[in-house]
Amino acid sequence: MKAVVYEAPTRFAVETLPTPEPGPGEVRVAMRATGVCGTDLHINDGTFFASFPLTPGHEPYGVVDALGDGVEGLEVGGRVAVNGNSGCGRCEFCARRRPLLCRELRALGVTGPGGFAEFMLAPAGQCFPIDDLGHDAAVMVEPTACAVHGLETLELRPGSDALLFGAGPTGLMLAQLLAANGAARVTVAAPTAFKLDVARALGADETVQVPRDDAAEVERRLREVAPDGFDVVVDATGAASVSQLAVALAKDGGTVLWYGVTHPDDRVAVSPYDVYRRELTIKGSFAQVSSFPQAIAALRSGRVRTDGVVTHRFALDDFAGALHAVRSERTCLKAVVEL
């Protein structure tokens, strides 16, 4: 089979590998599409906790191609979304039902072979039937699951006035989930006009186009929308400057969710006195382990839609082009590798 193989950060090639055979409890999935996201850029650059050598691809869906011994409830030919994340089941965090904090967290496409290949292996219990979802919705299951976990972490209060920085794919999923789960108003702020158009089409109440490198002007424009700040501010950009601005734009008693993936060396300036005096809450949300069922339900019901989100499609042999589009092309909202 063909697969993207990284020898080390920045060093990859599309190679021919033996087609894997499923072991007991495993499923071999023939890939149909795998999403490319900012995390794949971090993996490429060596700034994420990836293990090399590696076949990346943590947003996969495909068709069941073969079943290992003991697998029940799945059939060859059925379409499935693969949840690549799982805890060890033995450590303190797994015992506390916090498997995402497991020190031995397994993440297919990050610590083990993922979906940028013609075939991948996955535990049967991590393969979720999605025969009723369309192609573009199917490839968005994993990003939607991450957004679901973000909303769970946020613990949104009904009636909240919410600001979301970033109109990328997971930002758009988060905006819809905020609206569907009780926010009285959802404002999306981003620098790219066409992404804000998609946000409006998917139900954002307000959109504000903001400059990339002028924090004072960004704050001024958003203060026009909410002079006293927002009850909830979500940073889904991965830019440390935005993470810092999110704190300033939180209303007294408000909550800030840092959701985007920043560089590990990034730092922001936050006043402890400000957090103390204004009783602010700052939270982080990282990936997901158990949110696939809720994500599929939201996509199935139409509460979360993917219309207009996938903008760029690539063959496996052009994985380099997919990375370039995500990193550098302003017209790229969501890129996927299709097989």
Secondary structure, DSSP 4 states (H G I P E B T S, - for coil): -EEEEEEETTEEEEEE-PPP---TTEEEEEEEEEEE-HHHHHHHHT-S---SSB---SSEEEEEEEE-TT--S--TT-EEEE--EE--SSSHHHHTT-GGG-TT-EEBTTTB--SSBSEEEEEGGGEEE-TTS-HHHHTTHHHHHHHHHHHHHHTPPTT-EEEEE--SHHHHHHHHHHHHTT-SEEEEEES-HHHHHHHHHTT-SEEEE--SS-HHHHHHHHHHH-TT-EEEEEE-S--HHHHHHHHHTEEEEEEEEE-S---TT------HHHHHHTT-EEEE----SS-HHHHHHHHHHTSS--TTTEEEEEEGGGHHHHHHHHHH-TT-SEEEEE-
